[in-house]
Amino acid sequence: MQDFDEGTIRLAIFAGTLILFASLEAIFPRLNSDYGRAKRWPANIGIVVLDTILARLLLPGVTVAATIYAANNGIGLFHWIDVSPIVAFVATLFLFDFAIYAQHVVFHKVPMFWRLHRVHHTDPAFDVTTALRFHPIEILLSLLIKGGLAIALGAPAEAIVVFEVILSSAAIFSHSNLRLPGWLDGVLRLVIVTPDMHRVHHSVLQPETDSNYGFNLSVWDRLFGTYRPQPIKGHDGMEIGLDGFAEDRVLGLGALLIQPFQENDDTLRRDA
């Protein structure tokens, strides 16, 4: 699979998914917010554009390149135990999904990483662009982690491409401000993370922030005891974001880029 084909396919699916759920959440909004699109979207979209440019410049195609390196050198678990291509493909999807869950937990628990990840959580509202709001250093670290895992597993390149498409689409869906019928949300969250499930993770209350870490499959939160079905105050009463940040520190691209290097009440609470 050529890099051009991979990048074009991923970009097309990403853009289509973003437009789809941005349209759906505008038609069927779950919650209203004082922080509308005009206030938040320039920085949220700006940071993903910067993330993409830096990733392309500094670590172009690193995850797929890692799989090719592993295949050419016979490195990785799937090469050593000689599993079938289908087993390797399916196992890669599940193991990478678990790795994203585990990475998410670590980025909450380790203060150095939390400083980077809190950029995602200081969004004062919750919609499809929240899924894009990650500090460039976190994105680069995540790429390196996935590249290392790809080599350790000897993962198929095709599985990596499919996983990345699933991950970006699932993140956009789970962060969308979309009102789903209660019965549908209940059925879907038996398997995947729904917007109502993941919104709890963006609560200002730390016990809720420290729950529902999954981006795609909901099984990991249930299996490791981090699942919380509903916010304490209900979705209509919950507050989104993090305490300890003035408005001018959560809106604007420049503010997001320097945020990990600034002290605040939340940093002191978690670093203590």
Wavefront OBJ file of the C-alpha trace (Angstrom):
o trace
v 0.000 0.000 0.000
v 1.540 3.272 -1.077
v 1.868 6.179 1.337
v -0.073 8.422 -1.054
v -2.987 5.995 -1.187
v -2.977 5.523 2.576
v -2.858 9.238 3.319
v -5.531 10.084 0.761
v -7.905 7.393 2.027
v -7.423 8.357 5.671
v -7.866 12.058 4.980
v -11.001 11.498 2.931
v -12.625 9.317 5.599
v -11.557 11.691 8.366
v -13.000 14.728 6.578
v -16.193 12.901 5.677
v -16.720 11.667 9.234
v -16.047 15.122 10.671
v -18.500 16.805 8.302
v -21.125 14.111 8.913
v -21.120 14.344 12.708
v -20.677 18.114 12.750
v -23.858 18.294 10.679
v -25.713 15.753 12.823
v -24.822 17.457 16.096
v -26.011 20.780 14.669
v -29.370 19.212 13.801
v -29.721 17.028 16.913
v -27.683 18.748 19.665
v -27.399 17.015 23.036
v -26.479 20.096 25.098
v -26.303 23.834 24.605
v -23.195 25.755 25.640
v -22.140 29.351 26.179
v -19.000 28.488 24.222
v -20.187 28.166 20.658
v -18.381 27.154 17.515
v -17.177 30.663 16.708
v -15.311 30.858 20.036
v -13.774 27.401 20.045
v -13.449 26.024 16.548
v -10.624 28.264 15.259
v -8.214 26.989 17.927
v -9.453 23.402 17.881
v -9.181 23.133 14.114
v -5.966 25.158 14.074
v -4.227 22.792 16.456
v -5.113 19.674 14.434
v -3.778 21.360 11.300
v -0.534 22.107 13.161
v -0.446 18.549 14.539
v -0.804 17.123 11.040
v 1.904 19.324 9.561
v 4.384 18.517 12.340
v 3.625 14.788 12.184
v 4.183 14.807 8.412
v 7.444 16.727 8.778
v 8.928 14.976 11.810
v 7.448 11.455 11.785
v 6.008 10.821 8.324
v 4.179 7.488 8.132
v 6.000 6.249 11.220
v 3.490 3.553 12.230
v 3.177 1.968 8.797
v 6.939 2.297 8.294
v 7.406 0.425 11.588
v 5.278 -2.472 10.333
v 7.273 -2.654 7.092
v 10.546 -2.629 9.029
v 9.285 -5.429 11.293
v 8.125 -7.505 8.304
v 11.381 -7.080 6.411
v 13.423 -8.130 9.428
v 11.131 -10.817 10.847
v 10.675 -8.869 14.065
v 7.650 -8.962 16.328
v 5.316 -11.400 18.083
v 3.237 -12.319 15.056
v 6.352 -13.205 13.046
v 7.866 -15.247 15.860
v 4.773 -17.369 16.530
v 3.805 -17.499 12.844
v 0.092 -16.698 13.157
v -2.203 -16.492 10.144
v -2.659 -13.087 8.478
v -6.316 -12.961 9.573
v -5.445 -13.619 13.222
v -2.669 -11.014 13.101
v -5.045 -8.488 11.518
v -7.839 -8.930 14.084
v -5.448 -9.157 17.035
v -3.761 -5.926 15.949
v -7.070 -4.067 15.995
v -7.889 -5.255 19.520
v -4.395 -4.839 20.960
v -3.972 -1.352 19.532
v -7.365 -0.358 20.925
v -6.296 -1.591 24.352
v -2.985 0.261 23.987
v -4.830 3.529 23.317
v -6.920 2.942 26.446
v -3.787 2.228 28.515
v -1.955 5.225 27.079
v -4.920 7.424 27.940
v -4.866 6.238 31.555
v -1.112 6.877 31.792
v -1.472 10.384 30.366
v -3.950 11.124 33.147
v -1.939 9.603 35.984
v 1.603 10.770 35.214
v 1.909 14.532 35.898
v 4.375 15.203 33.081
v 2.016 13.659 30.532
v -1.070 15.150 32.157
v 0.287 18.633 31.475
v 0.150 17.806 27.776
v -3.133 15.917 27.820
v -5.024 18.533 29.803
v -5.078 20.691 26.645
v -7.716 18.237 25.443
v -9.678 18.570 28.683
v -9.642 22.351 28.979
v -12.095 22.649 26.113
v -15.033 24.339 27.871
v -17.564 22.599 25.630
v -17.839 19.197 23.991
v -18.307 18.585 20.291
v -16.607 16.993 17.282
v -13.696 19.436 17.384
v -12.853 18.385 20.942
v -11.690 15.139 19.335
v -9.078 17.162 17.430
v -7.766 19.195 20.349
v -4.442 17.584 21.327
v -1.121 19.250 21.960
v 1.440 18.551 19.193
v 3.899 16.987 21.648
v 1.233 14.508 22.765
v 0.489 13.620 19.152
v 4.176 12.986 18.417
v 4.573 10.869 21.562
v 1.491 8.871 20.619
v 2.906 8.204 17.148
v 6.155 6.941 18.673
v 4.249 4.679 21.073
v 2.170 3.217 18.247
v 5.277 2.753 16.129
v 6.984 0.864 18.941
v 3.937 -1.329 19.457
v 3.724 -2.034 15.715
v 7.311 -3.338 15.780
v 6.779 -5.345 18.982
v 3.763 -7.065 17.482
v 5.020 -7.325 13.924
v 1.623 -5.913 13.008
v 0.338 -5.991 9.416
v 0.477 -2.594 7.724
v -3.097 -2.984 6.464
v -4.350 -3.497 10.020
v -2.597 -0.315 11.146
v -4.261 1.730 8.414
v -7.682 0.269 9.261
v -7.115 0.883 12.959
v -6.161 4.522 12.417
v -9.325 5.052 10.345
v -11.458 3.410 13.034
v -9.750 5.384 15.809
v -10.219 8.807 14.198
v -13.830 8.043 13.235
v -14.647 6.663 16.689
v -13.067 9.685 18.390
v -15.145 12.095 16.314
v -18.319 10.119 17.042
v -17.668 9.748 20.787
v -16.910 13.466 21.147
v -19.898 14.640 19.130
v -22.578 16.720 20.820
v -25.143 14.377 19.332
v -28.421 13.414 20.976
v -29.013 9.686 20.589
v -32.226 7.947 21.689
v -31.691 6.407 25.112
v -32.319 2.870 23.897
v -29.796 3.274 21.059
v -27.143 4.701 23.381
v -27.695 1.756 25.743
v -27.284 -0.806 22.976
v -24.268 0.855 21.340
v -22.307 1.340 24.557
v -22.361 -2.401 25.154
v -19.737 -2.510 22.402
v -18.469 0.985 21.555
v -18.000 4.292 23.344
v -20.950 6.627 22.790
v -21.029 10.438 23.129
v -22.971 10.263 26.402
v -20.492 7.745 27.791
v -17.390 9.712 26.857
v -18.848 13.099 27.826
v -18.653 11.937 31.457
v -14.867 11.797 31.019
v -14.860 15.534 30.239
v -16.563 16.543 33.487
v -14.894 19.078 35.790
v -15.300 16.561 38.643
v -12.105 14.532 38.913
v -13.759 11.175 39.777
v -15.652 11.530 36.508
v -12.615 12.746 34.572
v -10.826 9.626 35.813
v -13.346 7.315 34.149
v -14.478 6.217 30.673
v -11.037 6.373 29.081
v -11.929 4.349 26.007
v -12.097 5.916 22.555
v -13.585 3.029 20.567
v -14.402 -0.215 22.404
v -16.160 0.112 25.761
v -14.937 -3.255 27.044
v -11.707 -1.916 28.539
v -13.429 0.492 30.929
v -15.772 -2.264 32.067
v -12.957 -4.787 32.412
v -10.634 -2.523 34.425
v -13.266 -0.839 36.608
v -13.095 2.643 35.076
v -16.615 2.604 33.633
v -19.063 5.222 34.902
v -22.493 5.074 33.229
v -23.727 8.602 33.979
v -22.444 11.879 35.494
v -23.400 12.595 39.096
v -25.382 15.725 38.159
v -26.769 14.263 34.956
v -25.773 15.432 31.500
v -27.873 18.580 31.696
v -26.304 19.579 35.019
v -22.674 18.576 34.496
v -19.915 21.091 33.796
v -17.426 20.486 31.001
v -13.722 21.322 31.168
v -11.190 21.806 33.965
v -11.168 24.166 36.929
v -8.286 26.585 37.337
v -8.238 28.033 33.823
v -9.352 31.527 32.852
v -11.211 31.851 29.560
v -8.245 33.406 27.767
v -6.186 30.273 28.560
v -8.579 27.779 26.969
v -9.487 29.689 23.803
v -6.986 30.557 21.096
v -4.278 28.492 19.429
v -1.388 30.272 21.144
v -2.970 29.713 24.552
v -3.304 25.978 23.890
v 0.305 25.608 22.771
v 1.776 27.206 25.908
v -0.773 25.728 28.318
v 1.334 22.668 29.336
v 4.107 24.955 30.532
v 1.900 27.078 32.799
v 0.964 26.461 36.407
v -2.646 26.399 37.579
v -4.788 25.043 40.385
v -5.455 21.800 38.535
v -1.772 21.132 37.929
v -0.973 21.674 41.585
v -3.773 19.326 42.630
v -2.581 16.485 40.383
v 1.137 17.014 40.874
v 0.825 16.945 44.654
l 1 2 3 4 5 6 7 8 9 10 11 12 13 14 15 16 17 18 19 20 21 22 23 24 25 26 27 28 29 30 31 32 33 34 35 36 37 38 39 40 41 42 43 44 45 46 47 48 49 50 51 52 53 54 55 56 57 58 59 60 61 62 63 64 65 66 67 68 69 70 71 72 73 74 75 76 77 78 79 80 81 82 83 84 85 86 87 88 89 90 91 92 93 94 95 96 97 98 99 100 101 102 103 104 105 106 107 108 109 110 111 112 113 114 115 116 117 118 119 120 121 122 123 124 125 126 127 128 129 130 131 132 133 134 135 136 137 138 139 140 141 142 143 144 145 146 147 148 149 150 151 152 153 154 155 156 157 158 159 160 161 162 163 164 165 166 167 168 169 170 171 172 173 174 175 176 177 178 179 180 181 182 183 184 185 186 187 188 189 190 191 192 193 194 195 196 197 198 199 200 201 202 203 204 205 206 207 208 209 210 211 212 213 214 215 216 217 218 219 220 221 222 223 224 225 226 227 228 229 230 231 232 233 234 235 236 237 238 239 240 241 242 243 244 245 246 247 248 249 250 251 252 253 254 255 256 257 258 259 260 261 262 263 264 265 266 267 268 269 270 271 272
